[in-house]
């Protein structure tokens, strides 16, 4: 974690939700880690990642709950470590995911996670019986952050999410695409994430020694390390996103732009769980989803703008990403006529 890493204030509000009726206690917690309480009323503000991590650990101690009292039962101190000890014994991510959801279910009463595979797609769904809308949206997203963050840590890789839906609307965030993939649907009526099921075949690479280190630095491992806004992956993502496909630099040229050798560039991306090709593929998906939602271009034109030589190749790739054709996706996202 670098000094320049930051986290959106939205996630700060989610952590502090339990103290919403105790403003003095809330503000004292913020000041103790060097955060000005006024930042909470600035929706687009960001806070230093190190302070965020310190606050995470301080709050779970203050609240006696590793789920920030977003669930009526919550997770008593030590629950998270107990869950992790079981997960590192699993051979691959699929088995670890199934155990992870079951283990969270032993503690949480208001949230239930489930997993399904549809063709080559994996879907993690969250159901909730939390009545208060704001508590519910914070709880469901926190649940997904914990589960996906754990999978990333277990594999030592960033898992590329292709689609995320949150049942209730909340303000869009600058780093939603980096956190939740190129196809984010807020207020859709259901909460789930979807990704290529091939990720679940990855082996669990962490052991007990790695777990001890992870537990000391869990916030950055879960929220920051694999998805921070100012990392190299994010910088490359933004650079490519701002340019047409034909203007994208080669790996060597991109490394030079970052003032790195090609080998150092590769290694730094790998430490964040990505290759240059994977980042390019993520940007191509993001552009494709955006253009399909806008509805101005034909599918053939979108194929050309995302670097596919033939529309048929784009159709095959899109079907692999989503399990549906570009036309079906566009039809489902079109506004309903009144």
N, C-alpha and C positions, 0 to 999 in steps of 0.2 A: 504494500500500500504506500502510495506516494503522497507527499504533502499537497499536491495539486488535486488529488482525487476528491470528488464531492458527491453528495447524495441529495436528491430532491427533498424539499421540506415536507412534501406530502407524506413520505415514509416516516418522518419525524412525528407528524401529527398522529399517524396510526399507532406508533409506539406509546405516545403520551395520552391516548384517548381515555385510559382509565383514570387519569388525573384531571379530566376536564372540569370537574366540580371542585377541584382543589388547586386553584391557580397559583397560590403561594408555594405549595409543594412542587408543582410543575416547574415554575420559574426557578426555584432553588436548584432543581435537578439540572436544568439547562445551564444556569450560570456556573455550576460546579464543573462543567466540562467546557466552559468557555463559549457558550452559545448565547447570543442576545435573545431573550424571549420575544422581542418584537418581530423576529423572523417568522413566527408562526402565522402572522397575518399577511404575509407576502407569498401568495400562492406559487409564484414561479421562482422563489428563492432556493438557494442550495446551501448546504452546510458542509464543513470539512468532514471527510470520511472518518478521520481519526476520532473526532469529537463524537460523531454518530456511533462509532463502535464502543467508545467509552460509555456513552449514555445507555446503549443497549444493555451492557453488562450491569451498570448501576441500577437500571430500572427493574430488571428481573430480580435483583436482590431486594430492592425496595418493595416491590409488589409481591414477592414470594411466588412468582408465576412466570414461567418461561414462555408463556403465550400472551403476556401483557394484559391479562384479565379480559380478553376479548371473547372468551368462552366461559359459560357459567361454572364449569369445573376447573378448566385450565390445566396447566402442566406444572406440578410441584417441582421445586429445585432438584436437579439431578435426573429428571425425566429424559431430557434431551441426551445426556451422556449414556443413559441406559439404552435408549433407542439406537444410538450410534454403535454401541458395542455389539449389538445384534447384527447390524447391517454390514459391518466389515467382515463378518464370517461368511457372507453370501458370495457365490462364485461370479455372478454377473448382475447387471443393473435390473433386469426384469425381476429376478428373485428378490433383489434388494428393495425394489419399488413395492412389490406386493407386501413384503414384511413391514416396510416403512408405513404404508397406509394402515395396515392392521395395528401397528404399534401406536400410531397417533390416535387411533380409535379407542385404545385402552384408557386414554386420558381425557380426550375432548368429548363433550356431551352434545354440543350444539352443531358440530360440523362432522360430516362424514365424507371421506374421500373414496373414490372407486377408480378402477383401471380397466380399460377394455382395448382390444385391438380390432381394427376394422381394415381388413386387407393388410397393407403395409403401413398403416397409420396406428399410432398409439395415442390414446386419449385418457387424460386424468381429469375426472369430474369431481366437483365439490358440491354437496348439498348442505343446506343450512336451515336451521329453524330459529334463527336469531331475528327477533321482531324489529328492533331498532335498525333502520336502514344504514346509518353511518357505521354503527358497530359491525353490521353484517358485511359491508363492503371492505372494511379494514380487516376483519377476521378472515374472510375468504382469500383476499390477496396475500395476507401474511402466511396463511396456510400454504398457498402455492409457492411463495418465496422460500419457505422452509423445505418443502419437498423437492422442488427443482434445484435449489441450492445444494441440498444433500446429494442429489444424483450427480450434479456437476463435480462436487468434491470427491465422491466415491470413485468416479471414473477419471478424475484429474483432467477433465475436459469441459469446455463450454458446450452444452447441449443446445442445438439450434431449434428453437420453437417456431413452428410455422403459423399457428393460429392460437389466439387467446380470446376468450369471451369472459366478461364479468357480468353477472346477472343484473347488478345495479349500476347506474351511471355514476361516474366520478370524473373530476377534471382530467383532461388529457395532459400527459406529462411529456417533457422534451425527450426523455429517454425511454418512452414506451416501446419503440421499435427495438431498441437494444435489449430491453428487459424481456419483452413478451413477443417478439417477432414482428413480421411485417403486416400481419393481418389481425389487428386488435379491434374488438367489437365491445364497446362500453354500453351497458344497459340492455343487453340482448335477452335477458330473462334466464340465462343459465351461466354457470361458471365452469370453465374447463380450458385445458391447454392441449394442443395436438402437436405431435412431432413424428418424424420418421421412426418406425419401430426398430430400425437397424441399430439405433443408439442403445437399445436395451440389451443388445448382444455384447456390449463392451464389458470387459472384466472389471471387477472391483479391485482397484490397485492400492487401496489404503490398508494400513495395518494398525496394530495397537499403538506403536510409537508415533505414527502419524496422527492418530486420533488424539493423543494427549496434547500435541501441539495445536491441532484444530480446535479443541475445546477451549484452549486459552484465548484463541483469536476468532471464535465462531462468527461474530458479526461480519468481519471482512471476508471470511470464507464463504458465507452464505449470500451476502448482499453485494459485496464490493469486488472481491477478487475476480469472480467470473462474469461480472456485468457492470463494471464501473464506467462512468461517462467519459473519463479523460484518459483511459488506457489506449494502447497502441491500436487495438482492434477498433475502438470507437473512432479514433482519428482517421484510420484508413477507411472505415465505413463512411464517415461523413465526406471525405475527399471524393470517393467514388460516387456517392449519392448525388453530389453537386454537378456531376459531369455526365455527358452522354456516353453510352457504352463504347463507342469508337474512340473516345478520348482517354480511356483508362490506361494508366501507365503499366509497363511491364513490372515484374517483381523487382528487377534491378533498379529501374527508374524510381519506383516507389521507395525503395530502401534509401536511395540517394537523397530523395526529398526529405526523408526523416533523418538524414545525416548518419546513416548506418551502413555497414557493409551488408551485402545480401545475406550472408550467413547469420549475422547478428539480428537482422530483421526477421528472418525465419524463426530463430530461437525465441525472440521476444514474443512473437505471435503465438508460438507453441506454448509458452508459459501462461498465456491467457486462453489456451485451449483452442486455438484456431490456426489454420493455414491461410495463406493469401488467397488461394483458390476458394476456400470456404467462405471467406468474407465477400469475395466477388459474387459467389452464388447467392449469398444472403441478400446482397444489394439487388441482384437481378430479380429475385423473388419480390422484394419490396416494391420495385418499380412496376413489375407486372401486376401486383395486387392494386396498386394505386391507379394505374391506367385503366384497369378493368372497372374499378369502382367509379371513375370519372365518366366512363362511357362515351368519350369523344372519338376514340380510335377503334378501328376494327381489330379483331384478334390477330389478323395477319400483320397489321401495322405494329401492334404491340410486340409480336414475335420479333420483328426486325429491330425495334428499339431496344430489346433486351438481349440482342446478340445471337438469336437463333436464325440459322440460314434458311430454314423451311418452317412454315407454320405447323406442319405435322410434328416436327421435333419439339416445338413449344407445347403443343397439345399433350404429347407424351410426358414431358417434364412436369407440366402443371398437374396432370393426373397423378403423377408420383408424389407431388408436394401435398396435394389436397384430397385425393381420392375422387375428384370430379373434374369435368372438363372446364375450360375457361368460360364457355358459353353458359354452362349451368351455374358457375360461380357468379357471373355477372347478373344472371336472371334472379338469383336468390338475394343479391345485394341491392337490386333496383328498388326504388321507393314504391310503395303500394299506392295505386291510384285511388283517389277519394271518390 
